[in-house]
Amino acid sequence: MRIRFVLALVALSGVICATGCKSDNDPAPAPPEEGSAISEDDAAVIKTAIGHFSTQDFDFPFIGREAQTGILVHRESAGGPWAKSLTDEVLSNATKWDNWTVPAEASESLRRRNAEKASLSGLELSEGIILVDLYAKPRIVFGDNRDPKDWPPNTKGFAHVWLPGYTADGRTAVVHFDFGPSEHGASATYLLTKGVGGWMVQKWSFVYYV
C-alpha cells in the first residue's frame, strides 16, 4: 500500500460553507444508495471539497501557477479494484497527524460506493474547476510540473476524485482524491458535515508520497 511510503504529511483543518441551506431540525437525509448515479449530495460534497482544495497551497504545483486556483478534475470517478486499497488503516494514516479519524461507517461506504467507477459528467463545479479527460490531456504525469501551456492559464493542478462515503444518517461525508502534479503522487482526504448552511468542510489532510 503506497501510504506506507509517505514522506511528509501536511494536515490542516477548517470550516467552509457550501451550497444549499436546510434546518438542522429537518429529518436526517438518507445517504446515497450504493452503486447509484451521482446524487445531489455527491455533487455538493465534491464541489465543496474541490472548491476548498483549489484555494489551498500544496506542494509541487505547476511552475509559475502557484497563485492560481484552477483545478482540472477527471470526468470519471476513481474506483474499481483500487477501492479495496482505501482500508481503515490507510485512511487513519492519512489523517492521524491532524488528530482526526474517518468514521467507520463513512469508510465502509467509501469502499462500497467506489467498487465501480462512475461518470461525473454534468457535475457543476466552482469557477475555474472543470471536468476533463485527464488521460487525453498531454503530460498528465506525476512529477512533471512544468508549465502546461496547452492547459487553461489558471490551472495549478489536477485531481482524480472518488465518490463520497457517508455515515448512516447521511449528515457526515468523506471524500478522497488523488492530486498532482506532485513529485511522487499525493492524495487528499476531506471530512464534511451537513448543517444549516449545507455541506461544510470540517477537516482535511494532504499526503505526499516518495
Residue pairs with C-beta under 8 A, 6 or more apart in sequence:
1 85
1 87
1 89
1 90
2 185
2 209
3 89
3 90
3 93
3 94
3 207
3 209
4 93
5 209
5 210
6 93
6 207
6 208
6 209
6 210
7 184
7 208
7 209
7 210
8 59
8 208
9 94
9 97
9 205
9 206
9 207
9 208
10 58
10 59
10 205
10 206
10 208
11 95
11 97
11 98
11 204
11 205
11 206
12 56
12 98
12 204
12 205
12 206
13 98
13 100
13 202
13 203
13 204
14 52
14 201
14 204
15 200
15 201
15 202
16 48
16 51
16 52
16 200
16 201
17 197
17 198
17 200
18 44
18 45
18 47
18 48
18 51
18 192
18 197
18 198
18 199
18 200
18 201
19 44
19 47
19 48
19 198
19 199
20 44
20 197
20 198
20 199
21 196
21 197
21 198
22 194
22 196
22 198
23 196
24 195
24 196
28 169
28 170
28 171
29 41
29 169
29 170
29 171
29 194
30 170
31 41
31 109
31 166
31 167
31 168
31 169
31 170
32 39
32 41
32 42
32 113
32 164
32 166
34 109
34 112
34 113
34 115
35 113
35 115
35 116
37 118
38 118
38 119
38 120
38 122
38 123
38 163
41 164
41 166
41 170
41 173
41 194
41 199
42 163
42 164
43 123
43 124
44 198
44 199
45 164
45 173
45 175
45 192
45 199
46 120
46 123
46 125
46 161
46 164
46 175
47 123
47 124
47 125
47 126
48 192
48 198
48 199
48 200
48 201
49 175
49 177
49 188
49 190
49 192
49 201
49 204
50 71
50 73
50 125
50 126
50 129
50 159
50 161
50 177
51 125
51 126
51 129
52 190
52 201
52 204
53 71
53 159
53 177
53 179
53 188
53 190
53 204
54 69
54 70
54 71
54 126
54 128
54 129
54 156
55 69
56 206
57 66
58 157
58 179
58 182
58 186
58 206
59 182
59 183
59 186
59 208
60 145
60 180
60 181
60 182
60 183
60 186
61 68
61 145
61 156
61 157
61 181
62 145
62 146
62 147
62 148
62 151
62 155
62 156
62 157
62 181
63 145
63 146
63 147
64 147
65 147
65 153
65 154
65 155
65 156
66 156
67 156
68 128
68 153
68 154
68 155
68 156
69 128
69 154
69 156
70 128
70 129
70 130
70 152
70 153
70 154
70 155
70 156
71 128
71 129
71 155
71 156
71 157
71 158
71 159
71 179
72 129
72 130
72 132
72 134
72 137
72 151
72 152
72 155
72 157
72 158
72 159
73 120
73 123
73 125
73 129
73 130
73 131
73 132
73 158
73 159
73 160
73 161
74 120
74 131
74 132
74 133
74 134
74 135
74 158
74 159
74 160
74 161
75 119
75 120
75 121
75 131
75 132
75 133
76 117
76 118
76 119
76 120
77 114
77 117
77 118
77 119
77 120
77 161
77 162
77 163
78 114
78 117
78 160
78 161
78 162
78 177
78 178
79 114
79 115
79 116
79 117
79 118
79 162
79 163
80 114
80 115
80 116
80 117
82 114
83 110
83 111
83 112
83 114
83 115
83 162
84 111
86 107
86 110
86 111
86 114
86 162
86 176
88 102
88 104
88 107
91 101
91 102
91 107
91 110
91 174
91 176
91 189
92 101
92 102
93 207
94 187
94 189
94 205
94 207
95 101
95 102
95 189
95 203
95 205
97 205
98 203
98 205
100 191
100 203
100 205
102 110
102 174
102 189
102 191
103 167
103 172
103 174
105 166
105 167
105 168
106 165
106 166
106 167
106 172
106 173
106 174
107 165
107 174
108 165
109 165
109 166
109 167
110 162
110 163
110 164
110 165
110 174
110 176
111 165
112 165
113 163
113 164
113 165
114 162
114 163
118 163
120 131
120 161
121 131
123 131
125 131
128 152
128 154
130 152
134 140
134 158
134 160
137 148
137 150
137 151
138 148
138 150
139 146
139 148
140 158
140 180
141 181
142 180
142 181
142 182
142 183
142 184
142 185
143 181
143 182
143 183
143 184
144 181
145 181
145 183
148 155
157 179
157 180
157 181
158 179
158 180
158 181
159 177
159 178
159 179
159 180
159 188
160 177
160 178
160 179
161 175
161 176
161 177
162 175
162 176
162 177
163 175
164 173
164 174
164 175
164 192
165 173
165 174
165 175
166 172
166 173
166 174
167 173
170 194
171 193
171 194
171 195
172 191
172 192
172 193
172 194
173 191
173 192
173 193
173 194
173 199
174 189
174 190
174 191
174 192
175 189
175 190
175 192
176 187
176 188
176 189
176 190
177 187
177 188
178 185
178 186
178 187
179 186
179 187
179 188
180 186
182 208
182 209
183 208
184 208
184 209
184 210
185 208
185 209
186 206
186 207
186 208
186 209
187 206
187 207
188 204
188 205
188 206
188 207
189 204
189 205
189 207
190 201
190 203
190 204
191 201
191 202
191 203
191 204
192 199
192 200
192 201
192 202
193 199
193 200
193 202
194 200
